[in-house]
């Protein structure tokens, strides 16, 4: 039985898979936020996750995923910084996967999705009214450089966001100290905790085990709650996580 080109195309789309790649820098961090973000938009995504602290692309689960991919498959990242810790390697990986027919989606940086790159190239070729090899090569090189520059900017912005959080945290601690607020507990005089709901929200926002980048000690100081209360709330948050 022979299939038409359209039927074959539809069959290929049905066989294509969507993967969600999630990575954390430390094993003790929570990866739930990335998974929630991806599943929220792509419920059927196959989640691939790992903790990795290096800067090279030899992550074991990532390497397994690369061997599994087929043309037409999609990888969804919460952010471009999850694809690589290094802009140069990220750019190289981006184009290697694009040229293999893999679609890349970045939830926080949709402007560098491979679909955007492909559409820009397609529109420009149609505007020229030709697909001559030399013209195509020139346009491809131009848009490749443009995409590489945008990817690099996305990496820089992601790093700036982390750096700004550290700066704001230090400034917050210093402001609290200058205003006479006790930073850290006094032995024998445990601090009266803030409202439970608010304290939990702050833990989720600041702790590196959830959505933030701060250590337990830094969180305890900034939130201003007793150490035992902090760990009690943290345990409750972990148990309530999906």
C-alpha positions as CSV (number, residue, x, y, z in Angstrom):
1,X,0.0,0.0,0.0
2,X,1.4,3.4,-1.1
3,X,1.0,6.6,0.9
4,X,0.8,10.1,-0.4
5,X,3.4,12.7,0.6
6,X,0.8,14.4,2.8
7,X,-0.1,11.1,4.6
8,X,3.6,10.3,5.1
9,X,4.1,13.8,6.6
10,X,1.2,13.3,9.0
11,X,2.5,9.9,10.0
12,X,6.0,11.4,10.7
13,X,4.4,14.2,12.9
14,X,2.6,11.6,14.9
15,X,5.8,9.7,15.5
16,X,7.6,12.8,16.6
17,X,8.2,13.3,20.4
18,X,8.4,16.2,22.7
19,X,11.0,16.1,25.4
20,X,11.4,18.5,28.3
21,X,14.9,18.9,29.5
22,X,15.4,20.0,33.1
23,X,18.8,20.6,34.8
24,X,19.9,21.8,38.2
25,X,23.4,22.8,39.3
26,X,23.3,21.0,42.6
27,X,21.8,17.7,43.5
28,X,20.1,19.2,46.6
29,X,18.2,21.8,44.5
30,X,14.6,21.3,43.6
31,X,13.9,20.7,39.9
32,X,10.1,20.8,40.3
33,X,9.7,24.4,39.0
34,X,11.2,23.6,35.7
35,X,9.1,20.5,35.3
36,X,5.9,22.4,36.2
37,X,6.7,25.1,33.7
38,X,7.2,22.7,30.9
39,X,4.3,20.4,31.7
40,X,2.1,23.4,32.0
41,X,2.5,24.2,28.3
42,X,3.4,20.7,27.0
43,X,1.5,18.1,29.2
44,X,2.7,15.2,27.0
45,X,6.4,16.1,27.2
46,X,8.7,13.3,28.2
47,X,10.8,14.8,31.1
48,X,14.5,14.3,31.1
49,X,16.2,15.6,34.2
50,X,19.6,15.6,35.9
51,X,21.8,17.5,38.4
52,X,25.1,18.6,36.9
53,X,27.7,21.1,38.0
54,X,30.1,21.2,35.2
55,X,30.3,23.5,32.2
56,X,30.7,21.0,29.4
57,X,28.0,19.2,27.4
58,X,29.0,15.7,28.6
59,X,26.0,15.4,30.9
60,X,24.9,11.7,31.0
61,X,21.1,12.2,30.6
62,X,21.6,14.9,28.0
63,X,23.9,12.6,26.0
64,X,21.3,9.8,26.2
65,X,18.7,12.2,25.0
66,X,20.8,13.2,22.0
67,X,21.1,9.6,21.0
68,X,17.3,9.1,21.2
69,X,16.3,12.1,19.1
70,X,14.9,11.8,15.6
71,X,14.3,14.5,13.0
72,X,11.0,16.2,13.8
73,X,11.4,15.8,17.6
74,X,11.2,18.7,20.0
75,X,13.1,19.7,23.1
76,X,11.6,22.2,25.5
77,X,13.7,24.1,28.0
78,X,12.5,26.3,30.8
79,X,15.4,28.7,29.8
80,X,18.3,28.7,27.4
81,X,20.6,28.5,30.4
82,X,19.3,24.9,30.9
83,X,20.6,23.8,27.5
84,X,24.2,24.8,28.4
85,X,26.1,26.7,31.0
86,X,28.3,28.3,28.3
87,X,27.1,30.5,25.5
88,X,29.6,29.2,22.9
89,X,28.7,25.6,23.5
90,X,25.0,26.6,23.6
91,X,25.3,28.2,20.2
92,X,27.1,25.2,18.7
93,X,24.5,22.8,20.1
94,X,21.6,25.0,18.9
95,X,22.7,24.8,15.3
96,X,23.8,21.2,15.4
97,X,20.3,20.2,16.6
98,X,18.6,22.5,14.2
99,X,20.5,21.1,11.2
100,X,19.4,17.6,12.3
101,X,15.7,18.7,12.2
102,X,15.3,19.0,16.0
103,X,12.9,21.8,17.2
104,X,14.1,23.8,20.2
105,X,11.7,25.8,22.4
106,X,12.8,28.1,25.2
107,X,9.9,29.1,27.5
108,X,11.6,32.2,28.8
109,X,13.2,33.2,25.5
110,X,10.8,32.3,22.7
111,X,12.5,34.8,20.4
112,X,15.3,32.3,19.9
113,X,13.1,29.2,19.3
114,X,14.3,27.4,16.2
115,X,10.9,28.0,14.6
116,X,11.6,31.7,14.7
117,X,15.0,31.2,13.1
118,X,13.5,29.0,10.3
119,X,10.7,31.4,9.7
120,X,13.0,34.4,9.3
121,X,15.1,32.5,6.8
122,X,12.1,31.3,4.9
123,X,10.5,34.8,4.7
124,X,13.7,36.4,3.4
125,X,14.2,33.8,0.7
126,X,10.6,34.3,-0.5
127,X,11.1,38.0,-0.5
128,X,14.1,37.5,-2.8
129,X,11.9,35.4,-5.1
130,X,14.6,32.8,-5.6
131,X,16.4,30.0,-3.8
132,X,19.7,30.1,-5.7
133,X,22.5,28.4,-3.8
134,X,24.7,31.4,-3.4
135,X,21.9,33.7,-2.2
136,X,20.7,31.0,0.2
137,X,24.2,30.5,1.6
138,X,24.5,34.3,2.2
139,X,21.2,34.6,3.9
140,X,21.7,31.5,6.0
141,X,25.1,32.9,7.2
142,X,23.5,36.2,8.0
143,X,20.6,34.8,10.0
144,X,22.9,32.3,11.7
145,X,25.1,35.1,13.0
146,X,22.0,37.0,14.0
147,X,20.6,34.0,15.9
148,X,24.0,33.4,17.5
149,X,24.1,37.0,18.8
150,X,20.6,36.6,20.2
151,X,21.4,33.4,21.9
152,X,24.5,34.9,23.5
153,X,22.4,37.9,24.7
154,X,19.9,35.4,26.2
155,X,22.6,33.7,28.1
156,X,24.0,37.0,29.4
157,X,20.5,38.1,30.6
158,X,20.0,34.7,32.4
159,X,23.3,35.2,34.2
160,X,22.5,38.8,35.0
161,X,19.2,37.7,36.6
162,X,21.1,35.4,39.0
163,X,23.7,38.1,39.8
164,X,21.0,40.7,40.4
165,X,19.3,38.3,42.9
166,X,22.5,37.9,44.9
167,X,23.0,41.7,44.9
168,X,19.4,42.3,46.1
169,X,19.8,39.7,48.8
170,X,23.0,41.3,50.1
171,X,21.5,44.8,50.0
172,X,18.4,43.5,51.8
173,X,20.5,42.0,54.6
174,X,22.5,45.3,54.9
175,X,19.3,47.4,54.9
176,X,17.8,45.2,57.6
177,X,21.0,45.5,59.7
178,X,21.1,49.3,59.4
179,X,17.4,49.5,60.4
180,X,18.3,47.7,63.6
181,X,16.8,44.3,62.6
182,X,18.5,41.4,64.2
183,X,20.2,39.3,61.5
184,X,20.4,35.8,62.8
185,X,19.1,34.4,66.1
186,X,20.3,35.3,69.6
187,X,21.2,32.3,71.7
188,X,18.5,31.7,74.2
189,X,16.1,34.1,72.5
190,X,14.5,32.5,69.5
191,X,12.9,34.9,67.0
192,X,9.1,35.0,66.8
193,X,8.4,33.6,63.3
194,X,6.4,35.6,60.7
195,X,3.1,34.4,59.4
196,X,3.5,30.8,58.2
197,X,2.1,31.3,54.7
198,X,4.3,34.3,54.1
199,X,7.4,32.6,55.5
200,X,6.8,29.6,53.2
201,X,6.4,31.9,50.2
202,X,9.7,33.5,51.0
203,X,11.4,30.1,51.4
204,X,10.2,29.0,47.9
205,X,11.3,32.3,46.4
206,X,14.7,32.5,48.0
207,X,15.9,28.9,48.7
208,X,18.2,27.2,46.2
209,X,16.2,24.0,46.9
210,X,13.2,25.7,45.2
211,X,13.2,28.7,42.9
212,X,16.0,30.8,44.4
213,X,19.8,30.6,44.8
214,X,20.4,31.2,48.5
215,X,21.7,28.7,51.1
216,X,19.7,27.8,54.2
217,X,21.7,30.1,56.4
218,X,21.1,33.1,54.0
219,X,17.4,32.3,53.9
220,X,17.1,32.1,57.7
221,X,18.8,35.5,58.1
222,X,16.9,37.3,55.4
223,X,13.4,35.9,56.3
224,X,14.1,36.3,60.0
225,X,12.7,33.1,61.4
226,X,14.0,30.5,63.9
227,X,16.2,27.8,62.4
228,X,14.0,25.0,63.6
229,X,10.9,26.7,62.2
230,X,12.6,27.2,58.8
231,X,13.5,23.5,58.5
232,X,10.0,22.5,59.6
233,X,8.4,24.7,56.9
234,X,10.9,23.6,54.3
235,X,10.1,19.9,55.0
236,X,6.3,20.7,54.7
237,X,7.0,22.4,51.4
238,X,8.9,19.4,50.0
239,X,6.1,17.0,51.1
240,X,3.5,19.1,49.5
241,X,5.4,19.4,46.1
242,X,3.9,17.4,43.3
